[in-house]
Amino acid sequence: MATNPTFQSAGGLDNTFKTVSVSGLSAPLHPGYVSGRFYPGLNSAQAAAVAGNTAVLIFTLFSVALPVAPAKIGLLVTAGGAGSTAKFGLWASGIGSKRPSGLMLPGSGSNTALDTSGAAALIGNVANITLTPGLPYWFGSMCTATAPTVISLGGNNLVYEALVGRAAFGAGAILGLSTPFTFGNDITALDLTNATFIDVGAAGSPIGYLQAP
């Protein structure tokens, strides 16, 4: 039986270790990925009609409950933005920093800006990567022009903050991390090993989705 050993906590009447995934679904509770269907990389309350980011690269956590080689990885766009395009992909989590680190994972994205101005759809890169349960990934995305409306983290949701923490006390939940990025640059060459991240407190941190093969 596949498990996700990312987090373990002692509990239960037998005081055994229980497996918990970043997505909120441990592998024994997941029935398996059905071909063609869309799955969020973070099991969290969503915000409806929240525009994606246009200024910086925003990251949300992403994980899988079972090994999967997605057909696509991307954004679920509910309404297009005039003239908008997007870039996105997955990064590994640094062992020491516990934040996005290194270069974009090969096969999870590309430097090609994808059109996000049209009708509702999964706007995604054709993936060439096998994702492993137990490994926390980071989904980073950025839009340009008039931002599209995408499925994002809800505004009063502590699921994400419980995993990444917050730098200071204040009103509202932490819903993402951001780092500067110029849209015209090559996102696949962006090395985040020594990057500085800022808490994102406003709703609008896009959730990464995969399409099952």
N, C-alpha and C positions, 0 to 999 in steps of 0.2 A: 504494500500500500504506500503510495507516494505521500510524503509529508512536506511541510514547509517549516524548516527549523530557524527561520529568521528571528523570531522571538519566542522564548519559552518562559512560562510562569508556573510556579508551584501552586496547586489548588485542587479542589475536588475532595470528596470524602476519603479517597485513597492517597491523597497528597502527592499524586503523580504529576509529572510535567505535562502541561497542555500546550499544544502547538498553536500559534496565532500567526496569521499572515498579515503583511502590510495592507493587503486589499480588504482584510476583514473576513476572509473566507479561508479556513484551513482546507487542505486538500481533501481530507475525508468527507467534508461537507459539499464539495464541488462535484457535480455530476459529470463533468467533462465539457470540453468546448465543442459546440455544434457548428459544423461547417457553414460559413457564410454569415454567422451571427456576430454582432458587435458586443464587445465586453469592455467595461471601464477598467482602468488599471488601479483605481482607488475606489473602494466601497464607501461612499460618502454621500451625504445629502447634496443634491445638485441645485444650482441656481438657474432659473429660467430667464431667458432674454438678458443675458449678461454679455456685454461686448468683450471681445478678446483684447489683448494688450497691443499697443502700437509703439511703445517707447523703449522697452527693455525686454530681455529674455526672461521669461517667468517659468519657474519650475514647480511641479507638483510630483509627489511620490507615485511610483508605478510598480506593481508587482503582479505575478501570476500565481495561481494555486497549483497548477500542473504544468509540466513541460509542454511548450507549444512553440511552433514555428509560424508566426502570424502571416496571413496573406498580405495584410496592410497594418500600418501603425499610423495614427493620425488624430485629427480633430473631428468631433461631430458638430457640424455646422447646422444650426437651425434656421438661420437667415443670413444671406450673403451681405457683404459690405461693398459699396460702390468702388470698383477698381482695386479691391483688396487681394492681397496674396499673403501666404504664410510659409514660414520655415519651422521645422521642428524635428525632434529626434530623441533618442534615449542616451543617457549618460550613466556610467557606473557610479556607485557611492564610495567615496573615499573612506578607507578603514579608519584613518585618524580623524579626518575632518567631519565625517558623517554628513557630507554634503556632495553635490555633483562634483566629479573630479575627472581629469584627463580629457581626452577627445571624445566626440560622439562615438558611440559604439557602431562599428562597421555593420552595414546592413539594416540599421534602424531608421535611417533618414538620408537625406541628400541635401546639397546646396541649392537644388532647384526650387524656386519659389512656386508654390502651388496656388492655383486660382481658388479663392474663397469668396467670389462675388456672386455665385449662382445659388441654385436651390439647395434645400436641405439635403445633406449627404455626409458620409464619412469621407473627408478629404484627407487622403493618406498617401504615404510613400509605399510602394511595393517593397515589402520587407524581405530580407535575406539573413535572418538571424533566428536562433533558437533561444527562447527565454527560459530561464531556470527558476523554479520555485525555491524560496529561501534566500534569494538575492534581491535586495531593494534596488530598484532602478529609479532614475529621475527623468521625467518627461519635461523637456524644455521646448517652449514655443514662442513665436513672435509673429505679429501681423503688421502690415503696412497699409497705407491709405485709410479708407474708412473701414474700421475694424468690423469683421463679421460677428454675429452672435453665435457663441459656441457653448456647449455644455461645460459648466464651470462649477467650482466649489461654492456651496451656499454660504450666505453671509453670517449665519449664526451657528457655525459647525465647529466643534472642537476635536473632531477626529484627526484632522491634519496637524493641528497644534499639539496634540498629545504625542505625536510621533517626532516632530521636529523641534518642539519647545518654542519659547519666545525670548527675545532679547531684553524686553522691559515690560513692566505692567502698563496696562492701558485698556481702553474700551475696545470691544470687538475682538474677534478671533483672528489668529494668523492663518492666512489662506494660501500662502505661497512664499517662494523666495525669488528674488530678482538679482540680476547682475547686468551691467551695461553691455550692449551689443549694437553694432551698426548693421542694419539690415543688409546693406550692400556687400558686406564682407562674407567670406566663406565660412559658413557655420560649421562645416566639417573640420575646419582647421582651428576652431576655437578650443584652446586648452584651458580647462578650468581648475587645474591642479592647485594654483595659488590664488584663485578668484575670491573676491569678497562678495558676500551675499547680504541683501537687505530683506527684512520681513515685509511681506505684502499683506496689508490688513483689510483692503477693500475687496469686495466680491469681484470676481473676474479672472481668477486663476484657472486656465483651461485644464480639464482633465484629459489625459491621454486615453485613447481607445485602441483596441486591436480588433481586427476581423479574423475570426478563426479560419484556418485553411480548409 
